[in-house]
Amino acid sequence: MSGASGQGRQAGGTPRAALADLLAGNRRFVSGQPVHGHDVTEAAAAAAASGDQQPYAVVLGCIDSRVPLEAIFDQTFGAICVIRTGGHVLDRAVRGSIEYVVGQLGVPLVLVLGHERCGAVGAALDALRSGGRPGGSLAHLVDEIAPAVTEAGIDDPAVLPLAIRRHVRRTVHTLREDALLAGPVAAGRVAVVGGLYDLATGEVALLEAG
Ligand SMILES: [Zn+2]
C-alpha cells in the first residue's frame, strides 16, 4: 500500500493535507494504478482498526452512475464519507449529515464535486427553457439548481457547463455559511472546496472560489 495514500488520514488533520490526499488518490485512479481494490480484507481491517470510524474527508457528489466517488479518489473503507444526491443538491438531511461528520467526527474537509454533462443540471435547464416544472420531489432538485442556470444565462451556448460550475460554487458558498460549519471554516479548521469531475479523463479539477 502506498504511504502517500495515508498522509492526511488522521483525526485532527488539516484541510490542506486532506485535500492533498484526495487528489493523490484521483491521480492514482487516472493513471490506472489504484491501490485499493475494495476487497473484503480491507473492509475487515477497517472495521477492526478501532471502535470508531475516522474518515478524513466528506465528499458530496451527484448520483450519476459514472461518478463513483470512492473509486475516482481511490479510497478504501473508512477513509471518506460520501453523500450523493441528484446534482449534489442540498437538503436538511444532507446538511445535517455534513454537520455530523465535521462536528462529531472531526473531518477537516468538505469537497463538493460536480461533473460535466450533469443530467440534473440539464433537467433544470430544460425546465427553465420550457417553463414547465416537474412534479413530486423532483421539483426540489430543479428549484435548487435553477438559480445557477439563470446566472449562467439560459441563452448562452455554453450554459450547461457554465451552470454546472456555478452550481458547485453556490453549493460551496451555502455550506460555508451553514450555521454549524461557518465557525470552523472561519477558524481555518475546516475547508469547503468545489471540484469538477471530467467524465472523459477521470480527472478532478478544483474550482476557484467566485
Ligand atoms: Zn449529475
py3Dmol code that shows the C-alpha trace and the ligand (Angstrom):
import py3Dmol

protein = """\
ATOM      1  CA  MET A   1       0.000   0.000   0.000  1.00  0.00           C
ATOM      2  CA  SER A   2       1.296   3.426  -0.890  1.00  0.00           C
ATOM      3  CA  GLY A   3       2.454   5.550   2.005  1.00  0.00           C
ATOM      4  CA  ALA A   4       1.332   8.624   0.108  1.00  0.00           C
ATOM      5  CA  SER A   5      -2.257   7.477   0.316  1.00  0.00           C
ATOM      6  CA  GLY A   6      -2.482   7.856   4.061  1.00  0.00           C
ATOM      7  CA  GLN A   7      -0.735  11.138   4.734  1.00  0.00           C
ATOM      8  CA  GLY A   8      -3.772  13.191   5.647  1.00  0.00           C
ATOM      9  CA  ARG A   9      -5.660  10.344   7.151  1.00  0.00           C
ATOM     10  CA  GLN A  10      -5.703  11.086  10.821  1.00  0.00           C
ATOM     11  CA  ALA A  11      -8.081  12.648  13.245  1.00  0.00           C
ATOM     12  CA  GLY A  12      -7.473  16.376  13.576  1.00  0.00           C
ATOM     13  CA  GLY A  13      -5.613  16.617  10.275  1.00  0.00           C
ATOM     14  CA  THR A  14      -5.544  19.833   8.311  1.00  0.00           C
ATOM     15  CA  PRO A  15      -7.822  20.691   5.389  1.00  0.00           C
ATOM     16  CA  ARG A  16      -4.753  21.038   3.175  1.00  0.00           C
ATOM     17  CA  ALA A  17      -3.459  17.538   3.976  1.00  0.00           C
ATOM     18  CA  ALA A  18      -6.897  16.044   3.446  1.00  0.00           C
ATOM     19  CA  LEU A  19      -7.245  17.713   0.059  1.00  0.00           C
ATOM     20  CA  ALA A  20      -3.775  16.573  -0.990  1.00  0.00           C
ATOM     21  CA  ASP A  21      -4.677  13.028  -0.012  1.00  0.00           C
ATOM     22  CA  LEU A  22      -7.888  13.075  -2.039  1.00  0.00           C
ATOM     23  CA  LEU A  23      -6.179  14.492  -5.122  1.00  0.00           C
ATOM     24  CA  ALA A  24      -3.350  11.960  -4.839  1.00  0.00           C
ATOM     25  CA  GLY A  25      -5.990   9.247  -4.920  1.00  0.00           C
ATOM     26  CA  ASN A  26      -7.520  10.769  -8.047  1.00  0.00           C
ATOM     27  CA  ARG A  27      -4.096  10.738  -9.729  1.00  0.00           C
ATOM     28  CA  ARG A  28      -3.730   7.024  -8.919  1.00  0.00           C
ATOM     29  CA  PHE A  29      -7.184   6.428 -10.395  1.00  0.00           C
ATOM     30  CA  VAL A  30      -6.422   8.405 -13.569  1.00  0.00           C
ATOM     31  CA  SER A  31      -3.105   6.621 -14.029  1.00  0.00           C
ATOM     32  CA  GLY A  32      -4.856   3.258 -13.878  1.00  0.00           C
ATOM     33  CA  GLN A  33      -2.899   2.296 -10.773  1.00  0.00           C
ATOM     34  CA  PRO A  34      -5.345   2.316  -7.855  1.00  0.00           C
ATOM     35  CA  VAL A  35      -4.061   0.683  -4.695  1.00  0.00           C
ATOM     36  CA  HIS A  36      -7.480   0.000  -3.206  1.00  0.00           C
ATOM     37  CA  GLY A  37      -9.403  -2.808  -4.781  1.00  0.00           C
ATOM     38  CA  HIS A  38     -12.343  -2.739  -2.407  1.00  0.00           C
ATOM     39  CA  ASP A  39     -11.989  -6.308  -1.285  1.00  0.00           C
ATOM     40  CA  VAL A  40     -13.324  -7.735   1.926  1.00  0.00           C
ATOM     41  CA  THR A  41      -9.881  -7.888   3.517  1.00  0.00           C
ATOM     42  CA  GLU A  42      -9.669  -4.104   3.523  1.00  0.00           C
ATOM     43  CA  ALA A  43     -13.220  -3.853   4.795  1.00  0.00           C
ATOM     44  CA  ALA A  44     -12.461  -6.176   7.678  1.00  0.00           C
ATOM     45  CA  ALA A  45      -9.235  -4.353   8.519  1.00  0.00           C
ATOM     46  CA  ALA A  46     -11.031  -1.010   8.567  1.00  0.00           C
ATOM     47  CA  ALA A  47     -13.771  -2.382  10.774  1.00  0.00           C
ATOM     48  CA  ALA A  48     -11.271  -3.891  13.192  1.00  0.00           C
ATOM     49  CA  ALA A  49      -8.909  -0.908  13.302  1.00  0.00           C
ATOM     50  CA  SER A  50     -10.821   0.870  16.011  1.00  0.00           C
ATOM     51  CA  GLY A  51     -14.183   1.089  17.607  1.00  0.00           C
ATOM     52  CA  ASP A  52     -14.984   4.243  15.695  1.00  0.00           C
ATOM     53  CA  GLN A  53     -14.645   5.381  12.146  1.00  0.00           C
ATOM     54  CA  GLN A  54     -12.068   8.099  11.476  1.00  0.00           C
ATOM     55  CA  PRO A  55     -12.675   9.409   7.972  1.00  0.00           C
ATOM     56  CA  TYR A  56     -10.584  12.388   6.866  1.00  0.00           C
ATOM     57  CA  ALA A  57     -12.905  13.967   4.301  1.00  0.00           C
ATOM     58  CA  VAL A  58     -16.512  14.109   3.193  1.00  0.00           C
ATOM     59  CA  VAL A  59     -17.352  14.277  -0.487  1.00  0.00           C
ATOM     60  CA  LEU A  60     -20.746  15.491  -1.692  1.00  0.00           C
ATOM     61  CA  GLY A  61     -21.396  14.428  -5.263  1.00  0.00           C
ATOM     62  CA  CYS A  62     -24.051  13.608  -7.810  1.00  0.00           C
ATOM     63  CA  ILE A  63     -25.914  10.303  -8.085  1.00  0.00           C
ATOM     64  CA  ASP A  64     -24.635   9.882 -11.660  1.00  0.00           C
ATOM     65  CA  SER A  65     -23.617   6.240 -12.068  1.00  0.00           C
ATOM     66  CA  ARG A  66     -20.494   7.276 -13.961  1.00  0.00           C
ATOM     67  CA  VAL A  67     -19.081   9.140 -10.960  1.00  0.00           C
ATOM     68  CA  PRO A  68     -18.465   6.584  -8.180  1.00  0.00           C
ATOM     69  CA  LEU A  69     -16.731   8.688  -5.565  1.00  0.00           C
ATOM     70  CA  GLU A  70     -14.695   6.114  -3.631  1.00  0.00           C
ATOM     71  CA  ALA A  71     -13.358   4.766  -6.928  1.00  0.00           C
ATOM     72  CA  ILE A  72     -12.394   8.051  -8.552  1.00  0.00           C
ATOM     73  CA  PHE A  73     -10.459   9.076  -5.438  1.00  0.00           C
ATOM     74  CA  ASP A  74      -9.066   5.563  -4.921  1.00  0.00           C
ATOM     75  CA  GLN A  75     -10.217   5.483  -1.321  1.00  0.00           C
ATOM     76  CA  THR A  76     -10.506   2.480   0.917  1.00  0.00           C
ATOM     77  CA  PHE A  77     -13.072   1.603   3.538  1.00  0.00           C
ATOM     78  CA  GLY A  78     -13.136   4.000   6.452  1.00  0.00           C
ATOM     79  CA  ALA A  79     -11.348   6.810   4.604  1.00  0.00           C
ATOM     80  CA  ILE A  80     -14.065   9.155   3.383  1.00  0.00           C
ATOM     81  CA  CYS A  81     -17.740   9.803   3.958  1.00  0.00           C
ATOM     82  CA  VAL A  82     -19.780  10.055   0.787  1.00  0.00           C
ATOM     83  CA  ILE A  83     -23.095  11.800   0.207  1.00  0.00           C
ATOM     84  CA  ARG A  84     -24.758  11.688  -3.182  1.00  0.00           C
ATOM     85  CA  THR A  85     -27.895  13.438  -4.398  1.00  0.00           C
ATOM     86  CA  GLY A  86     -29.079  14.466  -7.850  1.00  0.00           C
ATOM     87  CA  GLY A  87     -26.871  17.400  -8.836  1.00  0.00           C
ATOM     88  CA  HIS A  88     -25.392  17.338  -5.289  1.00  0.00           C
ATOM     89  CA  VAL A  89     -28.461  19.304  -4.182  1.00  0.00           C
ATOM     90  CA  LEU A  90     -28.603  20.168  -0.505  1.00  0.00           C
ATOM     91  CA  ASP A  91     -31.482  19.466   1.818  1.00  0.00           C
ATOM     92  CA  ARG A  92     -31.719  19.230   5.596  1.00  0.00           C
ATOM     93  CA  ALA A  93     -30.648  15.592   5.662  1.00  0.00           C
ATOM     94  CA  VAL A  94     -27.561  16.336   3.602  1.00  0.00           C
ATOM     95  CA  ARG A  95     -26.623  19.380   5.659  1.00  0.00           C
ATOM     96  CA  GLY A  96     -27.213  17.527   8.906  1.00  0.00           C
ATOM     97  CA  SER A  97     -25.030  14.667   7.687  1.00  0.00           C
ATOM     98  CA  ILE A  98     -22.189  17.045   6.835  1.00  0.00           C
ATOM     99  CA  GLU A  99     -22.584  18.815  10.164  1.00  0.00           C
ATOM    100  CA  TYR A 100     -22.304  15.452  11.891  1.00  0.00           C
ATOM    101  CA  VAL A 101     -19.200  14.394  10.010  1.00  0.00           C
ATOM    102  CA  VAL A 102     -17.464  17.732  10.622  1.00  0.00           C
ATOM    103  CA  GLY A 103     -18.680  18.324  14.158  1.00  0.00           C
ATOM    104  CA  GLN A 104     -18.707  14.834  15.616  1.00  0.00           C
ATOM    105  CA  LEU A 105     -16.056  13.016  13.600  1.00  0.00           C
ATOM    106  CA  GLY A 106     -13.667  15.969  13.271  1.00  0.00           C
ATOM    107  CA  VAL A 107     -13.378  15.803   9.499  1.00  0.00           C
ATOM    108  CA  PRO A 108     -11.457  18.856   8.178  1.00  0.00           C
ATOM    109  CA  LEU A 109     -12.502  18.815   4.514  1.00  0.00           C
ATOM    110  CA  VAL A 110     -15.784  19.031   2.619  1.00  0.00           C
ATOM    111  CA  LEU A 111     -15.462  18.610  -1.136  1.00  0.00           C
ATOM    112  CA  VAL A 112     -18.411  19.393  -3.392  1.00  0.00           C
ATOM    113  CA  LEU A 113     -17.909  17.580  -6.669  1.00  0.00           C
ATOM    114  CA  GLY A 114     -19.866  18.401  -9.794  1.00  0.00           C
ATOM    115  CA  HIS A 115     -19.325  16.760 -13.150  1.00  0.00           C
ATOM    116  CA  GLU A 116     -19.585  17.512 -16.850  1.00  0.00           C
ATOM    117  CA  ARG A 117     -22.858  16.694 -18.637  1.00  0.00           C
ATOM    118  CA  CYS A 118     -24.796  16.526 -15.369  1.00  0.00           C
ATOM    119  CA  GLY A 119     -28.339  15.373 -16.090  1.00  0.00           C
ATOM    120  CA  ALA A 120     -29.766  17.112 -13.045  1.00  0.00           C
ATOM    121  CA  VAL A 121     -28.441  20.482 -14.192  1.00  0.00           C
ATOM    122  CA  GLY A 122     -29.672  19.644 -17.685  1.00  0.00           C
ATOM    123  CA  ALA A 123     -33.145  18.955 -16.285  1.00  0.00           C
ATOM    124  CA  ALA A 124     -33.175  22.331 -14.559  1.00  0.00           C
ATOM    125  CA  LEU A 125     -32.154  23.989 -17.823  1.00  0.00           C
ATOM    126  CA  ASP A 126     -34.937  22.174 -19.689  1.00  0.00           C
ATOM    127  CA  ALA A 127     -37.478  23.237 -17.074  1.00  0.00           C
ATOM    128  CA  LEU A 128     -36.441  26.884 -17.301  1.00  0.00           C
ATOM    129  CA  ARG A 129     -36.477  26.889 -21.088  1.00  0.00           C
ATOM    130  CA  SER A 130     -39.851  25.183 -21.357  1.00  0.00           C
ATOM    131  CA  GLY A 131     -41.473  26.957 -18.458  1.00  0.00           C
ATOM    132  CA  GLY A 132     -42.562  23.606 -17.122  1.00  0.00           C
ATOM    133  CA  ARG A 133     -41.794  22.281 -13.684  1.00  0.00           C
ATOM    134  CA  PRO A 134     -41.591  18.602 -12.780  1.00  0.00           C
ATOM    135  CA  GLY A 135     -43.894  17.165 -10.180  1.00  0.00           C
ATOM    136  CA  GLY A 136     -43.097  15.383  -6.975  1.00  0.00           C
ATOM    137  CA  SER A 137     -39.857  15.898  -5.147  1.00  0.00           C
ATOM    138  CA  LEU A 138     -38.024  16.211  -8.438  1.00  0.00           C
ATOM    139  CA  ALA A 139     -39.205  19.804  -8.334  1.00  0.00           C
ATOM    140  CA  HIS A 140     -36.930  20.365  -5.337  1.00  0.00           C
ATOM    141  CA  LEU A 141     -33.876  19.413  -7.382  1.00  0.00           C
ATOM    142  CA  VAL A 142     -34.865  21.698 -10.234  1.00  0.00           C
ATOM    143  CA  ASP A 143     -35.665  24.592  -7.897  1.00  0.00           C
ATOM    144  CA  GLU A 144     -32.311  24.293  -6.143  1.00  0.00           C
ATOM    145  CA  ILE A 145     -30.308  24.157  -9.375  1.00  0.00           C
ATOM    146  CA  ALA A 146     -32.312  26.784 -11.299  1.00  0.00           C
ATOM    147  CA  PRO A 147     -30.536  29.868  -9.862  1.00  0.00           C
ATOM    148  CA  ALA A 148     -27.205  28.628 -11.196  1.00  0.00           C
ATOM    149  CA  VAL A 149     -28.725  28.103 -14.630  1.00  0.00           C
ATOM    150  CA  THR A 150     -30.287  31.566 -14.597  1.00  0.00           C
ATOM    151  CA  GLU A 151     -26.975  33.141 -13.552  1.00  0.00           C
ATOM    152  CA  ALA A 152     -25.197  31.314 -16.358  1.00  0.00           C
ATOM    153  CA  GLY A 153     -27.782  32.605 -18.838  1.00  0.00           C
ATOM    154  CA  ILE A 154     -30.205  30.166 -20.438  1.00  0.00           C
ATOM    155  CA  ASP A 155     -29.493  31.589 -23.895  1.00  0.00           C
ATOM    156  CA  ASP A 156     -25.726  31.194 -23.602  1.00  0.00           C
ATOM    157  CA  PRO A 157     -24.488  28.424 -25.949  1.00  0.00           C
ATOM    158  CA  ALA A 158     -22.279  27.155 -23.119  1.00  0.00           C
ATOM    159  CA  VAL A 159     -24.982  27.389 -20.480  1.00  0.00           C
ATOM    160  CA  LEU A 160     -24.734  23.785 -19.317  1.00  0.00           C
ATOM    161  CA  PRO A 161     -21.009  23.710 -18.426  1.00  0.00           C
ATOM    162  CA  LEU A 162     -21.270  27.234 -17.034  1.00  0.00           C
ATOM    163  CA  ALA A 163     -24.279  26.346 -14.907  1.00  0.00           C
ATOM    164  CA  ILE A 164     -22.584  23.179 -13.638  1.00  0.00           C
ATOM    165  CA  ARG A 165     -19.662  25.263 -12.371  1.00  0.00           C
ATOM    166  CA  ARG A 166     -21.894  27.931 -10.867  1.00  0.00           C
ATOM    167  CA  HIS A 167     -23.958  25.313  -9.108  1.00  0.00           C
ATOM    168  CA  VAL A 168     -20.849  23.830  -7.498  1.00  0.00           C
ATOM    169  CA  ARG A 169     -19.767  27.277  -6.325  1.00  0.00           C
ATOM    170  CA  ARG A 170     -23.232  28.081  -4.988  1.00  0.00           C
ATOM    171  CA  THR A 171     -23.290  24.799  -3.069  1.00  0.00           C
ATOM    172  CA  VAL A 172     -19.846  25.523  -1.621  1.00  0.00           C
ATOM    173  CA  HIS A 173     -20.943  29.025  -0.622  1.00  0.00           C
ATOM    174  CA  THR A 174     -24.095  27.736   1.080  1.00  0.00           C
ATOM    175  CA  LEU A 175     -22.138  25.181   3.084  1.00  0.00           C
ATOM    176  CA  ARG A 176     -19.509  27.734   4.131  1.00  0.00           C
ATOM    177  CA  GLU A 177     -22.315  29.796   5.651  1.00  0.00           C
ATOM    178  CA  ASP A 178     -24.042  26.849   7.323  1.00  0.00           C
ATOM    179  CA  ALA A 179     -24.777  27.614  10.972  1.00  0.00           C
ATOM    180  CA  LEU A 180     -22.577  24.798  12.291  1.00  0.00           C
ATOM    181  CA  LEU A 181     -19.854  24.985   9.651  1.00  0.00           C
ATOM    182  CA  ALA A 182     -19.221  28.740   9.425  1.00  0.00           C
ATOM    183  CA  GLY A 183     -17.248  28.895  12.684  1.00  0.00           C
ATOM    184  CA  PRO A 184     -14.810  26.061  11.924  1.00  0.00           C
ATOM    185  CA  VAL A 185     -14.416  27.392   8.364  1.00  0.00           C
ATOM    186  CA  ALA A 186     -13.614  30.907   9.616  1.00  0.00           C
ATOM    187  CA  ALA A 187     -11.104  29.443  12.069  1.00  0.00           C
ATOM    188  CA  GLY A 188      -9.389  27.501   9.300  1.00  0.00           C
ATOM    189  CA  ARG A 189     -10.063  24.124  10.907  1.00  0.00           C
ATOM    190  CA  VAL A 190     -12.400  23.107   8.094  1.00  0.00           C
ATOM    191  CA  ALA A 191     -12.312  23.848   4.371  1.00  0.00           C
ATOM    192  CA  VAL A 192     -15.209  23.601   1.953  1.00  0.00           C
ATOM    193  CA  VAL A 193     -13.960  23.399  -1.619  1.00  0.00           C
ATOM    194  CA  GLY A 194     -15.506  22.737  -5.015  1.00  0.00           C
ATOM    195  CA  GLY A 195     -14.313  20.481  -7.781  1.00  0.00           C
ATOM    196  CA  LEU A 196     -15.323  19.162 -11.156  1.00  0.00           C
ATOM    197  CA  TYR A 197     -15.024  15.630 -12.471  1.00  0.00           C
ATOM    198  CA  ASP A 198     -14.213  15.058 -16.125  1.00  0.00           C
ATOM    199  CA  LEU A 199     -16.117  12.024 -17.384  1.00  0.00           C
ATOM    200  CA  ALA A 200     -13.690  11.503 -20.257  1.00  0.00           C
ATOM    201  CA  THR A 201     -10.374  11.640 -18.402  1.00  0.00           C
ATOM    202  CA  GLY A 202     -11.352  10.749 -14.842  1.00  0.00           C
ATOM    203  CA  GLU A 203      -9.578  13.849 -13.581  1.00  0.00           C
ATOM    204  CA  VAL A 204     -10.828  16.050 -10.758  1.00  0.00           C
ATOM    205  CA  ALA A 205     -10.060  19.761 -11.107  1.00  0.00           C
ATOM    206  CA  LEU A 206     -10.560  22.173  -8.238  1.00  0.00           C
ATOM    207  CA  LEU A 207     -12.726  25.222  -8.858  1.00  0.00           C
ATOM    208  CA  GLU A 208     -11.523  28.549  -7.603  1.00  0.00           C
ATOM    209  CA  ALA A 209     -13.887  30.475  -5.382  1.00  0.00           C
ATOM    210  CA  GLY A 210     -16.006  33.076  -7.107  1.00  0.00           C
TER     211      GLY A 210
END
"""
ligand_1 = """\
1
ZN
Zn -25.038 14.780 -12.241
"""
view = py3Dmol.view(width=600, height=400)
view.addModel(protein, "pdb")
view.setStyle({"model": 0}, {"cartoon": {"style": "trace"}})
view.addModel(ligand_1, "xyz")
view.setStyle({"model": 1}, {"stick": {}})
view.zoomTo()
view.show()
